[in-house]
Structures are given as C-alpha cells and as structure tokens.
C-alpha cells in the first residue's frame, strides 16, 4: 500500500522573474527502489514532463505553472508530492532582482492610493518575488489585519473605518520586505456627484451637455477664461435645446 513510500522533502513554491533558472526538489523513502516522475499543469491541462524522472527538476522560468512529482516503487505503490506553484513575473523593473539575489523577497508591485465610496468594494494589490515564494501580511495604520494574508487585499463593502494607511509585508525564510505605504480614503459621494447623477436621471430622455471648467491647477497659475467659456457655451447650448450641467474645478 502507498504508506510504504514516505515523502521526506516536499517541493516548494517560488516566485521568480522570467528566464530565472532554479531547481524543484522532492525526496522520498521506501522499502524498495523508487522512481520519480514530474508533472506540470497550466490552464487546467496536466501533462507528464518528458525525461523528468529524477528527484531534482531543473527549470528555466518561462510561464506560471503548477508542478507535482509522482513517486512509485516496484510494487505499484505510488504517492504524489504537494502541488507547488512556479509564479513567473514577465515584466520586472530594471535592477530587479538584485545581482546577488539569494531568494529574499523583492517587491515588484506596490499598492496604489485610492478613494472609495462607502459600500463599494476596496481592493489593494501587491506582488513580490522570492525563493521560496513569499507569504503576505497586510497592515492598516500599523495594525495587523488578521484575515488579509494574500497578494490582494479585498473588502467587499468599504466602511468609513476602512480609511487609513495600508502596507503589506512579504516574507520568506531569507527575510522580509515591505511595500510602500498608501493612503486609502473612504467617504460618501460628493455633493457635485450626487447632483449630477440626479440631473442625468431626471433628464435621461433629453439632450444633455456637461460642461466642466478647470480654473485651478497644481503646477500652473490659475486661469480665468474657463469661467467665461463655460458661461458662453451654456447659453449657446441652451439655445440649441440642450439641458446644461455646468461644473467648475
């Protein structure tokens, strides 16, 4: 029976850049001579890897795939190793990973600042390379988020209390690396937005023109022309039968 074979070293998942060369390892013990055969799976198709009949499987990373190893003996006993994921990052910034990379976590995708309406979904994402593949832990305002342990932080219905500063720690046996900290703002819909939605709803069957005039710029002196432009255009469009919604800044 299969208990005659015991796996003593399971392969481990990795997260690496495209073209990176490494080895998946599997070790087992049994009462008779053992044979190894590696399999890979991509997009639900599982196939035997030709010639992959040794405990070590050399890989040059090309695309994300799953791997497992079957070990059997002469008595038709067989066991399979854990499935492991080889995650391959196709686009990695110049200089990553470091030249003397030993497999410690390296952040390749940082989360981004967001503004989210109350009740809407909130999703933050990060990614890190590492050998073995990193574990993830998210924090809000320095407090550990018990159930947010994946690359993607997901909150189905954002609350006001979900506002704050978020960051994630990626760690493996070689160390840890932190993402950038980002501010998340959760709030009610703006008054302008509500007014606009109300007007569009009421006038859904009419011809509607939305005019937006921007006066204030962060890196440019304030402009005056947009105010008069919006005023003159609104008069013209009203003469043509449009319902006009005008917003400034």
Long-range contacts (C-beta under 8 A, 24 or more apart in sequence): 1-77, 2-77, 2-78, 2-79, 4-30, 4-31, 4-32, 4-73, 4-75, 4-77, 5-29, 5-30, 5-34, 5-71, 5-72, 5-73, 5-77, 5-78, 5-79, 6-30, 7-71, 7-79, 7-81, 10-81, 10-82, 10-84, 11-57, 11-67, 11-68, 11-69, 11-81, 11-82, 11-84, 12-84, 12-132, 12-133, 13-84, 13-85, 13-86, 13-87, 13-132, 13-133, 14-84, 14-85, 14-86, 14-87, 14-103, 14-130, 14-131, 14-132, 14-133, 15-87, 15-89, 15-127, 15-128, 15-129, 15-130, 15-131, 15-133, 15-134, 16-61, 16-86, 16-87, 16-88, 16-89, 16-129, 16-131, 17-61, 17-88, 17-89, 17-92, 17-96, 17-97, 17-129, 18-61, 18-62, 18-63, 18-88, 18-89, 18-90, 18-92, 19-60, 19-61, 19-62, 20-60, 20-61, 21-58, 21-59, 21-60, 21-61, 22-58, 22-59, 22-61, 22-131, 23-56, 23-57, 23-58, 23-59, 24-56, 24-57, 24-59, 24-67, 24-69, 24-84, 24-86, 25-55, 25-56, 25-57, 26-55, 26-57, 26-69, 26-71, 26-81, 27-55, 28-55, 28-71, 28-79, 30-71, 30-73, 30-77, 31-73, 32-73, 32-74, 32-75, 33-73, 33-74, 34-71, 34-72, 34-73, 35-71, 35-72, 35-73, 36-69, 36-70, 36-71, 37-69, 37-70, 37-72, 38-67, 38-68, 38-69, 38-70, 39-67, 39-68, 39-69, 39-70, 40-65, 40-66, 40-67, 41-65, 41-66, 41-67, 41-68, 41-83, 42-66, 59-86, 61-86, 61-88, 62-88, 63-88, 64-88, 85-133, 87-133, 89-127, 89-129, 92-129, 96-129, 97-129, 102-174, 103-130, 103-131, 103-132, 103-172, 103-174, 104-130, 104-172, 104-174, 104-175, 104-177, 105-129, 105-130, 105-134, 105-170, 105-171, 105-172, 105-174, 105-175, 105-176, 105-177, 106-130, 106-177, 107-170, 107-177, 107-178, 107-179, 110-179, 110-180, 110-182, 111-153, 111-166, 111-167, 111-168, 111-179, 111-180, 111-182, 112-182, 113-182, 113-183, 113-184, 114-182, 114-184, 114-185, 115-184, 115-185, 115-186, 115-187, 116-158, 116-162, 116-184, 116-185, 116-186, 116-187, 117-158, 117-186, 117-187, 117-188, 117-189, 118-158, 118-159, 118-160, 118-186, 118-187, 118-188, 119-157, 119-158, 120-157, 120-158, 121-154, 121-155, 121-156, 121-157, 121-158, 122-153, 122-154, 122-155, 122-158, 122-162, 122-184, 122-186, 123-152, 123-153, 123-154, 123-155, 124-152, 124-153, 124-166, 124-168, 124-182, 124-184, 125-151, 125-152, 125-153, 126-151, 126-168, 126-170, 126-179, 127-151, 128-170, 128-177, 130-170, 130-172, 130-174, 131-172, 131-174, 132-172, 132-173, 133-172, 134-170, 134-171, 134-172, 134-177, 135-170, 135-171, 135-172, 136-168, 136-169, 136-170, 137-168, 137-169, 137-171, 138-166, 138-167, 138-168, 139-166, 139-167, 139-168, 139-169, 140-164, 140-165, 140-166, 141-165, 158-186, 159-186, 160-186, 160-187, 161-186, 162-186, 163-187, 192-247, 196-245, 196-247, 199-243, 199-245, 200-245, 203-243, 206-242, 206-243, 207-240, 207-241, 207-242, 207-243, 208-242, 208-243, 208-244, 208-245, 209-233, 209-234, 209-237, 209-242, 209-243, 209-244, 209-245, 210-245, 210-247, 211-237, 211-244, 211-245, 211-246, 211-247, 212-246, 212-247, 212-248, 213-246, 213-247, 213-248, 213-249, 214-248, 214-249, 215-248, 215-249, 216-249
